[in-house]
Amino acid sequence: MLSNVSGVSAAKIWQAAVNTTLGLPINQESDIPTRYKMKAKEIDSLVGTYQSAEGQKLIIKTKDGRPVCQLGDKSYDLIATAKDTLMLSKRGRKIKFYFDEKGKAWGVLLGMRILQRQDL
């Protein structure tokens, strides 16, 4: 599927098209992710600023003990789905973290880009 839309996941557009064809609610997700209960120490190891060589920036913070992020000019609540994976709650987009030997995240995979941690 080709799309010329920014800020919208092609997967979301595809899912909406499939749902419409099948007569399902347009916003119904194909799979509901499992949730992982992340410990405070695990969340702390992810907090930081990540940036790609192309300039895309992701800031991971905590709010009331929960992970949140800033991506572009928008803020999102995050849901932990694994020890190394967070998901943007409203968009369903996954953020996979990569760790150094000390257990601190050095980078993330966001879409098709690796963003390196800037504040190591």
N, C-alpha and C positions, 0 to 999 in steps of 0.2 A: 504494500500500500504506500503510495506517495502522498505526502502532505506538505503544504507550504504554510505551516502554522508554527509560530514560536510560542514557547511557554506551555505547550500542551503535549502530553505524551502520545506518540503514535499508537502505543498499546491501548490507551484509553479510547482513542477514536475507533480503533479496530474493535474493541470490546463493545462499544456502543452500537456499531454496525451489526455485529453478530447478534447482540441482544435484540435489536429491532427485527432482524430477520427471523429469529426464533420466537418472537412475541414475548420476550422477557422485559422486565423493567430496564430502561436504558442505563441506569446507574448500577445495576447488579454486578457485583464482582464475580469473576470466574473462580477464584479461590480466595478463601479467607485465611490470612497468614496466622501461623501460630504465634503466641506471645511468649517472650522470654522475660523472666523476672531478673532484671539487671541490678547488680549490687552497686552501691554508691562508688566503691573503688573502681569498678568496671566503667561506670559513666565518666568518672574523673579522668580515666586514661584516654578518653575520646575527645574531651573538651579542648578546643583550640581552633586555629584558623588554618584552612586548607585552600590551596590555590593551584590551578593548572597553569601550564606554560602559556596557554592562550588567554589567561586572565580570569577564568571563571573562579569565583570565590565562594567558599562555604564556611560559615562560622558555626561551630557547635558550642552550646552553652547549656547551663542548667537553669531551671525555673521550678522552684518548690520541689527540688530533688529529682525532677524529671528532665530528660534530655529534650532540648529544643534546638532549632537551627535557624540561621538567616541565610537565605539563598537569593541573591540579587537584592531586591528591595522588599522582599516578603519574609515573614517569619512563619515557621511551621512547628507544630508539636511533632515529636518523634515517638515511634513505637518500636521497642526492641523485639526483634523476631529471632535473634540468635546472639551469642556472645560477641560476634563480630559484625552484626548487621542491624541497622536501624532503618525504619521506613517512614517516609513523610506521610503523616496520618491522613491528610486530605487528598494527596495525589497518588498514593500507592507506589511511589518511586523508592527504590531501595538504595541504601548507602552501605557499601561493604568496606570494612576497615582492615588495614594491614598493620601488623605490629612488629616492633623491634624485639630484640632478645630480652629486654627489660619489661616487656608487656605494654609499652606505650605505643599508641597509634602513630605511625609515621606518614600514612597516606590513606586515601579513600578511592574507591571506584564509584563514580557517579555517572550513570549512563554509560557512555563509551570512553570516558576520560578518567585518568588518574590525577587526583589533586594531592599535592604534597603538603605536609604540615609545615607551616611557616614559623611556628614558635617552639621548636624543639629545644 
